[in-house]
Amino acid sequence: MKKSLLAVAAIGAFASAAQAQSSVTVYGILDVGFQGVTTRNPLSTSNASNTQANLTRFNGEGAETTSRLGFRGTEDLGGGTSAFFTAEFALAPTDSRLGGDANNGIFNRQTFVGLSKKGIGQAAIGTQYTPIHTAVGRTDPGQQNNMAGNVIYATNTSQGQGETAMSYTVRLNNALTLQTERMAGFQLNAIYNNNNGSSNNTPTSIPGVTSGNAAAVTSAVAGAGVGNQVAYGVGVNYVWTNLNVDAAYQTLKSTNMVAGANVAAALPSSASAAVPGSPVVFGTSIGQNQTYAGATYDFGILKAYVQYINYKAIANTNSSSTLTRAAQQIGVRSFVTPAIEVWASGGNGSIKSGVNQTVGAPVTQNFTGYQLGSNYLLSKRTNLYAIYGSTQVSSSSVSISEGRSSYGIGLRHTF
């Protein structure tokens, strides 16, 4: 009898220990509110003044943060080794379709599985964020919100088209990532993927190009992952007391991007009108080089931010066919009271085409953007917010003036 009781107790102890060594966490964000967007269309020969398009609505895509549902788990394998996974999906709480995507189901934000070893680091395989996106997350004064006015971070499609449409690749499918443990303040990370055919990895148009490009740009550069792609990237993060510094680089090459050959990626409509017959021909093989640097310093009463991004698209068959977008931005965040947080950012940049094959006339556009925002903390998990952002495009090369502005007020709850 005593032996049986001891055996049952031992089994129970082992079961409890095994359960303690493995854990799964359900987490997420629900961000809903009211949003207004104003798009100022470019001047043209048939339109001597700007026209505006206005949109107001209740928005469930999340003005401050994209709504999401995630599952995260770890298992202790012993000897300082652990297995881990993350599965995270976007939500659309005001849409009849929970994922807001009628054709492809719930949008996969990131899903991966990996192993970690104490004293060394970790490795994971799956759909994952790129080194630049991770670095921007640590150094963006707007914390990667979805409003207009940020010249570094991509806004989502709810903000309409604009020159800040996309400046770097956010995530890669079928990706292998490596990350070291922090040593002397430094932490390194890297990403690699090969033969990726998913559209969930790159911009839907050339970064920084305005809505005047329409179908031509979308067809030509509809993500450098539509065909056979190789991509890799590296990043470094350094932390010392109140200072945080990030630097990252990533490159992507697609060798079968679109079905046809010699697809012309048009310049902005006004630029094409100013320089007739001047497309930059990328063809079906394109490379993308993306570089980022950012830093923050916490002064106690406020945190200061500085950022720089550079994106370059290159036709692999003709190095003269290029499109470059570069931007810089500064910002601050501060708690003015224990419950009220405010932030502001401002930046500028330019978009430049390389010498095109038709008339050899490069085109340059300049743009500016700013953003203001505030949070009112109702609790550690719930806050009210108000955000306003605006962008403006001008150019010394062509006669153009366009941009957009947006505002959002809403409620965000994290769990």
N, C-alpha and C positions, 0 to 999 in steps of 0.2 A: 504493500500500500504506500509506504513511504517512498519507495523507488518510483512508483507511478506518479506520485505527486511531484517528486523532484524532476521527473522527465517532462511533465506538463509545464512546470515552472520554467525549465530551461528552454523549451520550445517557445513559450510566450516571450521570454527575454530576448531570444534571437529574432523573433518576429518584430518586436518593438524596435530593436536595434536596426533591423533592415528598413523598417518604415521611416525611422528617423534619418536614415542616410539618403533617402530619396524624397524630393519635394517638387510639387507643381504649383505655380502661382497663376491665377487668372487676374489680368489687369486690363485697363482700358481708359479711354477718354471719351466723353460725350460733350461736344461743343456745338451749341445751337444759338441762333440769334437773328437779328435783322441786318440787312446789308444793302448798301447802295453803291452802284458803279456808274461812272460817267466816262465815256470814251470819246476823245476828241480826234476826229478823222483828219488825215493830212490834207494840206492844200493841193490843188491840182489846176490844170489849165481850164477845166470846166467848172471848177469850184473855187472862187476867189476868196472865200472865207471858210473857216472851220465849221464842220457840222458835228453835232454831238449825238451820241446814243446813250440813253439813260436806262438803268435797270434797278429796280428795287424789289426785294423779296425777303421772305424768311429763308435763311440759309442753314442747311445741316452739314455742309462740307467742312465747316469749322473755320471761322475767320482768324482765331488765334492759334488753334491747333487742329489738325485733321482728326476727326473722330475715328476711334479704332477699338478693336478687341484683340487681346493677345493672351497667349499661354506661354509660360516660361518655366522650365524645369531643370533640375540638377540631380545627379546621382553620384554619390561618393563610391568610387571603385576601389579605394584603399591605396595606401602608399603615396598619398598626395595627388592622386589622379582622379579626375571627375569627368563625367559625361554631362553635356548640357544641350538644351534645345530651346528654340524660340519659334513660335508660329504667330504672326501678327497680321491682321487684315483690316482694311479701311471700312468704316461704316458710314452710312448716309441716313441719319435718323429722321430726316424730314422727307425721304423718298419712299415711294411704295416698294421699291426694291431695296432690301436692307443694305446691300453692298453698293447701290447706286449704279450698277453696271448690268444692263439687261443682257448683253451678249456674252460676257466672259465670266459672269458670276462675281463673287466677292474678290475685290482687288487684293492681291498679295503684296503687302508692304515689305515683309521680310519673313523668311522661313528657312531655318538652318539647324544643323546638328553638328556637335563638335566635341573635342576632348581638351582638357586643360591639365597642366602639370605645375604644381607649386614650384616656384624658383625658376621656371622656364617661360611659360606663357600658354597660349592656346591656339588651336586651329579649328576651322569650321568650314563646312561646305553647304551651299544652298543659295537662296536669294538674299543678298546682303547689301548694306550701305557701302558706298565707296569711301576711300580715305578723305576725299575733299568734303563730302557731306558730313562725315563725322567731325571733321575739323571745324566746319562752319557751325555745327551745332554747339560747339564750345565757345565760339567767338563772335556770334551774331547778336547784336543788341536787341533785335526783334524776336530772337529765339525761333527763327524759321517760321514765322506766322505766314498766313496765306493772303495778306493784303498787298496792295500796290505800294510803291514807294521804296522798296528795298532793291538796290542795284546789284546786290550780290546773290541773294537767294531767289530761287525760282518761285513765282506765284503759280497757283493752280488755275485751271481754265475758268473758274467762276469769276475771275477778274478780267476776263476778256483778253484780247491780244495786246501786245505792247512790246517795247524794246527791252524790257527786263524779263521776257518770257522764259528764258532758260539760259544759265551760264555755265552749268556743269552737269555731269551725269550723276544722278542721285543714287541709283542702285544697279547692281548687275545680277542677272540670273546665273545659275550654274557656276557660282564663283567659289574659289578657295581663298580663305583669308587666314592670315597669320598675325599674331599679336604677342609681343614680349611682355613680361612683367616690367614694372617701373624700376629703373636702376639709376641712381644719382639724379633723380628728377626726370629722366628721359624714358619715353615709351615709344616703341616702333611698331608700325603695322603695315601690312601689305595685302594686295588683292590680285587675283589672276583668274581669268576665265577664257574659254576657248570654244569655238564653234557654237556660239550662242545665237539662237534664232528667234528670241522673244522680243516683243516690242516694249517690254517692261524695264528698259534699261537706259534709254537715252531720250533727248528732246524730241518733240514732235515737229520741230522746225529748227532751223539754224539759230543758235542763241543770239538774242539781241536784235533780230530782224523784225521789222514792224509788220502789221497785218496786211500791208499792201502787197506782200509777196504771195499771199494766198496759196493757191494750189501748187505753184511751181516749186517753192521752197519745201512745202510739206511733202511733195512727191519725191524731191531729190534727196532730202535729208530727213526722211521720216524715221529717225533713229538709226544710229549706225549699227543696229543689231538685227535688221530685217533679213540679212543674209549671213554669210560666214564671217564671224568676227573673232578677233583676238584682242584682249584688253588686259592691262595690268596697271597697278598703281602702288605708290608707297607714301607713307606719312610719318611724321615725327611730332610728338607732343612733349613739351617741357614745362614743368611746374616748379616754381621756387617761391615759397611764401605766398605773396599776393599776386605774383606774376604767372600768367599762362601764355605760352607761345605755341602756335601750330603752323606747320608747313606741310604741303602735300602736292603730289604730282600724279597725274594719271593720263594714260594714252589709250586710244581705241582705234582699231583699224578694221573696216569692213570691206570685203572684196567682192561682194555680190549684193549691193544694197538695194537696188531696185530692179524691176524686170527688164526695162529697156536699157539702151546704151546712150551715152552722151546726154543725159538729162541735164537741162540747164537750170541751175538754181538762180532765180532772178534776184536782182537787187530790189530794195524798196521801190514801190511803184513810182514815186516821184523821182528817184534816182534814175530809174530806167527811162522815164520820160525825158529827163535832162540829158541823158546819154543814150540815144536810141540804139537799139540793137546791141546792148552791152551786158549780156548775161555772163556770169562766171560759171563755166562748165566744169562740173565735178565728175561727171561720168558715173560709173558703177563701182568705183574704188575710192574710198575716202578715209582720211586719217583725222583724228581729233587729238589735240594736245591741250591739257587743262592743268593750270597751275594756280595754287592758292597759298596765301600767307595771312595769318591773323594773330592778334594778340589781345589780351585783356589785362587790366591792372585794377585791383580792388583797393580803393582809397579809404574804405570804411563807410564814408557817407555816400559814396557813389562808386560805380564800376565803369571804367572807360574802355572803349572798344576801338580797334582799328583793323581794317580788312583790305585785301587786294585780291582780285581774280583776273585771270587771263585765259581766254578760250580761243583756239585757232583751229579752223577746219581747212584741210589741204586736200586737193585732188592728187591722189597718189600717182596718176599718170602725167600730171602737169603741175609742177610746184608753183607756177605763176597764178594758178586759180586758188585763191585763198579768201577766207573771211575771218577777221579777228575781232573779238570783243574784249575790251579791257575796262575794268572799273575799280574804283576805290571808295571806301566808305568809313565814316567815323560815327560813334554813337556813345550814349551813356544810359545807364539804368540806375535807379535809386529808390529806396523806400523813404518817402517823405513823412510817413507815419508808420507805425507797426502794421497797419492794415492797408495802406495805399502805396502802390508801386507805380512809378512812371518811367517812361523811356523815350528817347528821341534818337533819330539817325538821319544822316544826310550824306549823299555821295554823288559822284559824276563819273562819266566814262565816255568811250567812243567806240564806234563800229566802223571798221575799215575793210574794203574789198581790195584784193590784190590786183595787179595789172591784168585786165581781162583780155581774152584772146581776140576780141573783135576790133576794138578801137584803142586798147591800151590806156584807158582812163580810169584810174582808181577813184573810188568814191568814199567819202568820210561822213559819218553822222556823229553828232555829239548829243549826250543826254544827261539829265540830272534827275535826282529823286530824293524824297525825304519822307519820313514817317514819324508820327507821334502816337503814343499809346499809354494806357493806364490800366491797372488791375485794382479791384477792391476785393480784398480777401474776406470772404464770409467765414471760412474755416481753412484748415490745412489742405482740404481737398476741393473746395468749391470757391469760385471767384466770379465776379462780374467784370466785364472788360469793355473798353471803348478804344477803337483804333482808327486813325485816319492816315492815308498815304496818298502821294501824288508823284507823277513822273511827267517829264517834258522832254521832247525831242527837238533839236534844232540842228542846223548844218551850215557850214560855210561852203560846202561843195554843191549843194542843191537847195532850192527854195522849198523848205518843208517846216512845218510846225505841227506837232501832234503830241498826244500823250493821253493820260488817263488819271483818274483819281477814284478813290473808294473809301468808304467808311463802314465800320461794323461795330455793333453793340451786341453783347450776348452774355450767355452764362456757360461756364465750363466746369465740369465735374470730373475728377479723376478717381479711379478706383483700382 
